[in-house]
Amino acid sequence: MALRSALRPVDDPLSHRWQRIEWTPWVSLHEAASTYRGIPRKQGIYRIRTRRGTSLLYIGISVRLAGRLQGLERAIHRPDHKGHYAGRCVSRARGVEISWIVLEELDKRQLMGREVDLVAAYRRVMKASPRCQFAGQRIS
């Protein structure tokens, strides 16, 4: 995507320095959720993309990242996709990767505010919400 290639790392939603935040490297959701491969049981924000994706699918928050991301992995494979709000939409993607930040110092309201800020920052540069953010769209 030409738009992303022109972005500075601070503005690029896939960058490890997006919005001046130190995000974890991208890892496979399946591997991370099935092995707890370093996903903390702490509060934070996570982002989801398709493998080698050019945009985000979803930005979410959790008071326990490990449990939330394992719930997403289960929801993707359940016929009814229950267990995560974005499960149905994300299930249509082939190969999903995740990245996160731990934000223990924030209360729930502040955490929700940071999520909203990140969705707004994404919309500012990408001209749309992450594909699965608000009840999702069909992934073609």
N, C-alpha and C positions, 0 to 999 in steps of 0.2 A: 504494500500500500504506500503510495507516494507521500501521503500526508504524514504517516508515522516516520518515514525516513528523514523528514525535514525537522522533526521535533528534537528539542534539547532533552537530555535524560530527565530533568526535573518535570517536564511536561509529558513525557512518554509514559502512558499507563502500564507498559510492559517492562519498564526500566527498573533496575534494582534501587534507583534513587528517585522514583516517582514522588513528586510533591515533597522533596527533601526528606523522605523517610527511608530508612535502611530496611528494605524488604528482604526476606529470605530468598535464596535462589529458587527458581521454578522446579518443582518435583511432580512426579506422577501422583495423582490423587489415589489411584488404586494401590500403588506401592506404599505410599505414606499412610493411608488409612488402614491397610491390612497389617502393617508392621509397627505402627506408631512411630515410624521413622523420623523421630525428632519433633513431631507435632506436640507442642506443649499443652498441658492441661491448664492453661492460663487464659486470661481474657485477652482478646485482640480483634484484629480486622484481617480478613482474608480476601483474596481475589482469585478468580478462576478464569482460565483461558483454555482453548483447544491446544493440543500439542502443536508447536510451531505456529501458533495463532498470531494474527495481526491485530487482534482486539480482545477486550475482556468480555467474558460471558456474564460475570456476576461479581459484585462486591458485597461482602457480608460481615457481620459482627457476631461474636459469641463470647459468653463468659467462660467457656471451656472449649477452646479451639479443637482439641483432639476429638472430643465427643461430637461436636457439630460436623466436623469434616468426615468422621466415620458415618454419621447419620446421612450425609449427602451421598457417600459411596453406596450405602444400602438403598437409599431412595432411587438412585439411578437404576439399580437392578431389580427393583420391585415392580411387578406389573402395574400397580396403582400409583407408584412413585411417592408414596407417603413417607414422611420422615424429614423432608426438607422442602422448603418453599420453591426452590428452583429445580428440584429433582427431575420433573418431567421435561423441562426445556434442556437442561444439561445432558439428560440421557440421550438426546439426539446427536450429541457431539461424539466424535471419534477421538479417543485419547484426551483426557482432561488433565491439566496441570494446575497446581495451586502454589501460592506464595502468601506469606502472612507476616504480621508484625504483632508483637506482644505489647499491650498497653494496660498494664496492671494499675497504673496510677489514676486512671480515669474512673469516674462513677458511670453508671449505666447511661444516664442522660448525655454525658459528655462523649461517651463511646458512640452513641447513636448520632450525635452531632458530627463527629469525625467521619462516620460512614456517609452521611448526607453531603459533607464537604467533598469527599472523594468522588461521589457520583457526579456532583456538580463540576468538579475539575475535569472528569472524564468527558462529560457532555460539552464542556467548553472547547476542548481540542478535537474531539471525535464527531461532534455535531449530532450525537445520539446517545441514548443511555446504553449501558452494557446490554447485550442481546437478551439475557434471561432475567434482567433486573426486576421488572414490574410485571409479574405473571408471565413473562417470557414471550418470545416470538419463535416462530418455526425456524430452525437452523437449516439452511439449504446446502 
